[in-house]
Amino acid sequence: MKMGKLIWIALAFTLASPMTAVADDNPQVSDFWHTLQGGQLYDNWAKLLFKKAPEQTHPSYPAKGKQKGAGTWRCKECHGWDYRGRDGAYSDGKHATGIAGIQGASGASADDVVSVLKGDEHGFEDLLSDQDFTDLANFVSKGQVEAASAVGLGSFQVLGLIVIPQALRVIIPPLISQYLNLTKNSSLAIAIGYLDVFFVGRTIINQAGRAVPVFSMIMITYLTISIITSIIMNIYNRRIQFKER
């Protein structure tokens, strides 16, 4: 081993020791420290932990990918250094894999993220410690806004690429119910003289005297609008939900 590398390793341990001590004494600093560790694990866990990644290509690495060997075990190799995967810097070129980024996991439970990392598709269960899994999961779940700023994304980019996408995962399900309620509650517009479907139906009943067919048409109209709204919103909701890869 070259002398220069030994000096850098010794310097790293020298700097890390007091920082770790401070982190242990201060919960706020500790959270930041462990999130920082998670970001480094995401980039290159083997280098950070002084471990050797498996030499064979990761079993889940896409066949169309151009990378081979130990490098395919890096999180950033599949999900991108900018965390956007196929939608970011790795959308094409020699690092393109077609795998989604990790924005969908932002705000997710750390336990859920850990279970994904330990699953067969990722295969990290025997490679990382429990603390490493926790740090990496917290980074994926909570540290992406700070990380996005660190890699040079502007405030509007952070808002559009990180904050809004993770907010939509929480907003969409109750929003579906609100849209359905809005459709049904539109019948209350008759109270202010608005010519809604129900008002038109009542007018037809007064003129034609055929209540059953008219009310059936009204119910079918509201049912159709509700079903279409529900289908469209649920399709979109499934697209933005957290997926393993």
C-alpha positions as CSV (number, residue, x, y, z in Angstrom):
1,M,0.0,0.0,0.0
2,K,1.4,3.4,-0.9
3,M,2.5,5.8,1.8
4,G,0.1,8.5,0.6
5,K,-2.9,6.2,1.0
6,L,-1.8,5.3,4.5
7,I,-1.6,9.0,5.4
8,W,-5.1,9.7,4.1
9,I,-6.5,6.7,6.0
10,A,-4.9,7.9,9.2
11,L,-6.1,11.4,8.7
12,A,-9.7,10.2,8.1
13,F,-9.6,8.3,11.4
14,T,-8.2,11.2,13.2
15,L,-10.9,13.6,12.0
16,A,-13.7,11.0,12.3
17,S,-13.0,10.2,16.0
18,P,-13.8,13.7,17.5
19,M,-16.7,14.2,15.1
20,T,-18.3,10.9,16.1
21,A,-17.9,11.8,19.8
22,V,-19.6,15.1,19.2
23,A,-22.4,13.4,17.3
24,D,-23.0,10.9,20.1
25,D,-23.3,13.8,22.7
26,N,-25.7,15.9,20.6
27,P,-28.8,14.3,19.1
28,Q,-29.3,16.9,16.5
29,V,-25.7,16.6,15.3
30,S,-26.0,12.8,15.6
31,D,-29.0,12.8,13.1
32,F,-27.1,14.9,10.7
33,W,-24.0,12.8,11.1
34,H,-25.8,9.5,10.4
35,T,-27.7,11.0,7.4
36,L,-24.3,12.1,6.1
37,Q,-23.0,8.6,6.5
38,G,-26.1,7.3,4.6
39,G,-25.3,9.6,1.7
40,Q,-21.7,8.2,1.6
41,L,-23.0,4.7,1.8
42,Y,-25.3,5.5,-1.2
43,D,-22.4,6.7,-3.2
44,N,-19.9,3.9,-2.4
45,W,-20.6,1.8,0.6
46,A,-17.6,-0.5,0.0
47,K,-15.1,2.3,0.0
48,L,-16.6,3.9,3.1
49,L,-16.6,0.7,5.1
50,F,-13.2,-0.5,3.8
51,K,-14.9,-3.6,2.4
52,K,-14.7,-5.4,-0.9
53,A,-17.8,-5.5,-3.0
54,P,-18.7,-8.7,-4.7
55,E,-16.7,-9.1,-7.9
56,Q,-19.6,-10.5,-9.9
57,T,-22.2,-8.2,-11.5
58,H,-25.2,-7.5,-9.3
59,P,-27.9,-10.1,-10.1
60,S,-30.5,-7.3,-10.5
61,Y,-28.4,-5.1,-12.7
62,P,-30.2,-4.8,-16.1
63,A,-28.8,-6.8,-18.9
64,K,-28.8,-3.7,-21.1
65,G,-26.5,-1.9,-18.7
66,K,-22.9,-1.3,-19.8
67,Q,-21.3,-1.6,-16.4
68,K,-19.9,-4.8,-15.0
69,G,-18.5,-6.3,-11.8
70,A,-18.2,-4.7,-8.3
71,G,-19.3,-1.2,-9.5
72,T,-22.8,-2.4,-10.1
73,W,-23.2,-2.9,-6.4
74,R,-23.1,0.9,-5.8
75,C,-26.5,2.5,-5.2
76,K,-25.6,5.4,-7.3
77,E,-24.8,3.2,-10.3
78,C,-28.4,2.1,-10.6
79,H,-30.3,5.1,-9.1
80,G,-28.0,7.9,-10.3
81,W,-25.7,10.3,-8.6
82,D,-28.5,12.9,-8.7
83,Y,-30.9,10.3,-7.2
84,R,-33.2,10.6,-10.3
85,G,-32.2,7.4,-12.1
86,R,-33.6,7.1,-15.6
87,D,-35.0,10.6,-15.4
88,G,-31.8,12.3,-14.5
89,A,-28.1,12.3,-15.6
90,Y,-28.2,8.5,-16.1
91,S,-31.1,8.7,-18.6
92,D,-28.6,7.8,-21.3
93,G,-24.9,7.1,-21.8
94,K,-22.7,4.4,-20.3
95,H,-24.4,4.5,-16.9
96,A,-28.0,4.3,-18.2
97,T,-29.9,1.4,-16.7
98,G,-33.6,2.4,-17.0
99,I,-34.0,2.0,-13.3
100,A,-36.0,4.7,-11.5
101,G,-34.5,7.1,-9.0
102,I,-35.1,7.2,-5.3
103,Q,-37.4,10.2,-5.1
104,G,-40.4,7.9,-4.6
105,A,-38.8,6.7,-1.3
106,S,-38.4,10.2,0.0
107,G,-40.6,10.5,3.1
108,A,-41.1,6.7,3.4
109,S,-40.7,4.9,6.6
110,A,-37.1,4.0,7.3
111,D,-38.2,0.4,8.2
112,D,-39.8,0.1,4.8
113,V,-36.6,1.2,3.1
114,V,-34.5,-1.2,5.1
115,S,-36.8,-4.1,4.2
116,V,-36.3,-3.2,0.5
117,L,-32.6,-3.0,0.9
118,K,-32.5,-6.4,2.6
119,G,-34.8,-8.0,0.0
120,D,-33.5,-10.4,-2.6
121,E,-33.7,-7.8,-5.3
122,H,-31.0,-5.6,-3.6
123,G,-29.2,-8.3,-1.7
124,F,-27.4,-6.2,0.9
125,E,-28.4,-8.1,4.0
126,D,-25.0,-9.8,4.5
127,L,-23.0,-6.8,3.4
128,L,-24.1,-4.0,5.7
129,S,-24.6,-3.7,9.5
130,D,-27.9,-2.7,11.1
131,Q,-26.6,0.8,11.7
132,D,-25.5,1.1,8.1
133,F,-29.0,0.1,6.9
134,T,-30.5,2.7,9.3
135,D,-28.2,5.4,8.1
136,L,-28.8,4.6,4.4
137,A,-32.6,4.4,4.9
138,N,-32.7,7.7,6.7
139,F,-30.7,9.3,3.9
140,V,-33.1,7.9,1.3
141,S,-36.1,8.9,3.3
142,K,-35.0,12.3,4.8
143,G,-31.8,13.5,3.3
144,Q,-32.6,14.0,-0.3
145,V,-33.5,17.8,-0.1
146,E,-30.1,18.6,1.5
147,A,-28.4,16.2,-0.9
148,A,-30.1,17.8,-3.9
149,S,-28.8,21.3,-2.8
150,A,-25.3,19.8,-2.3
151,V,-25.1,18.6,-5.9
152,G,-26.1,22.0,-7.2
153,L,-29.8,21.9,-7.8
154,G,-31.6,25.2,-7.4
155,S,-34.5,25.9,-5.1
156,F,-37.1,25.5,-7.9
157,Q,-35.4,22.2,-9.0
158,V,-35.5,20.9,-5.5
159,L,-39.2,21.9,-5.2
160,G,-40.1,20.3,-8.5
161,L,-38.0,17.2,-8.4
162,I,-37.9,16.3,-4.7
163,V,-40.5,18.1,-2.5
164,I,-43.6,18.0,-4.8
165,P,-43.1,14.4,-5.9
166,Q,-42.9,13.1,-2.3
167,A,-45.8,15.3,-1.2
168,L,-48.0,13.9,-4.0
169,R,-47.6,10.4,-2.6
170,V,-49.4,11.6,0.5
171,I,-51.8,14.1,-1.1
172,I,-53.3,12.0,-3.9
173,P,-55.3,9.4,-1.9
174,P,-57.4,11.9,0.1
175,L,-57.5,14.1,-3.0
176,I,-59.4,11.3,-4.9
177,S,-62.1,11.3,-2.2
178,Q,-62.3,15.1,-2.4
179,Y,-62.8,15.1,-6.1
180,L,-65.6,12.5,-5.8
181,N,-67.3,14.5,-3.0
182,L,-67.0,17.6,-5.2
183,T,-68.8,15.8,-8.0
184,K,-71.6,14.6,-5.8
185,N,-71.9,17.9,-3.9
186,S,-72.3,19.8,-7.1
187,S,-76.0,18.9,-6.9
188,L,-76.2,21.5,-4.0
189,A,-75.7,24.2,-6.6
190,I,-79.5,24.1,-7.2
191,A,-79.8,26.1,-3.9
192,I,-78.5,29.2,-5.7
193,G,-80.3,28.6,-9.0
194,Y,-77.4,27.0,-10.8
195,L,-78.5,24.8,-13.7
196,D,-76.8,21.6,-12.8
197,V,-77.7,18.1,-13.9
198,F,-80.1,17.6,-11.0
199,F,-81.9,20.9,-11.8
200,V,-82.2,20.0,-15.5
201,G,-83.6,16.6,-14.5
202,R,-86.2,18.1,-12.3
203,T,-87.3,20.4,-15.1
204,I,-87.7,17.4,-17.4
205,I,-89.7,15.5,-14.8
206,N,-92.1,18.5,-14.5
207,Q,-92.6,18.7,-18.2
208,A,-92.6,15.0,-19.2
209,G,-93.8,13.4,-15.9
210,R,-91.4,10.5,-16.2
211,A,-89.5,10.5,-13.0
212,V,-88.0,7.0,-13.0
213,P,-86.1,7.2,-16.3
214,V,-84.9,10.8,-15.6
215,F,-83.6,9.9,-12.1
216,S,-81.9,6.8,-13.6
217,M,-80.1,9.0,-16.1
218,I,-79.1,11.4,-13.3
219,M,-77.7,8.5,-11.3
220,I,-75.8,7.0,-14.3
221,T,-74.4,10.4,-15.1
222,Y,-73.0,10.9,-11.6
223,L,-71.8,7.3,-11.4
224,T,-70.0,7.6,-14.7
225,I,-68.2,10.9,-13.7
226,S,-67.2,9.3,-10.4
227,I,-65.9,6.1,-11.9
228,I,-63.9,8.1,-14.6
229,T,-62.4,10.4,-11.9
230,S,-61.5,7.4,-9.7
231,I,-59.9,5.5,-12.4
232,I,-57.7,8.4,-13.6
233,M,-56.6,9.4,-10.2
234,N,-55.9,5.8,-9.1
235,I,-53.8,5.2,-12.2
236,Y,-51.8,8.3,-11.4
237,N,-51.5,7.4,-7.7
238,R,-50.1,4.0,-8.6
239,R,-47.5,5.6,-10.8
240,I,-46.1,7.9,-8.1
241,Q,-46.1,5.3,-5.3
242,F,-42.9,4.0,-3.7
243,K,-41.5,1.0,-5.6
244,E,-38.5,-1.1,-4.8
245,R,-36.7,-0.4,-8.1
